[in-house]
Amino acid sequence: MKKKIDQLIINVRRCRGCRSCQLACSFEKTHVFNPAKSAIRLDRDAETGHTAPVILPLECDFCNGDPACLKACTYEAISQKPEGEEYKVLVCL
């Protein structure tokens, strides 16, 4: 049985601002590709100056343990476990 994901980790240096995570999230939630309907916002990280996804905890349910944003991120900016030291845990349940 596949383990359900209960946290997402953002590597702000890998994010390219492509918005694939937002589109995947909105489609999973509403069946419409619309970043405004996503639980993810792109914002500038104060420490690095990079644009990075910010996951809104009250709106995110990790797609019932199989996050669409994780699968959609081709740059591997969203992961389920930390790699190295340049990451932030942005959502935990």
Secondary structure, DSSP 8 states (H G I E B T S, - for coil): ------EEEE-TTT-----HHHHHHHHHHHSS--GGGSSEEEEE-TTT--EEEEE-TTT--HHHHS-HHHHH-TT--EESS--SS--EEEEE-
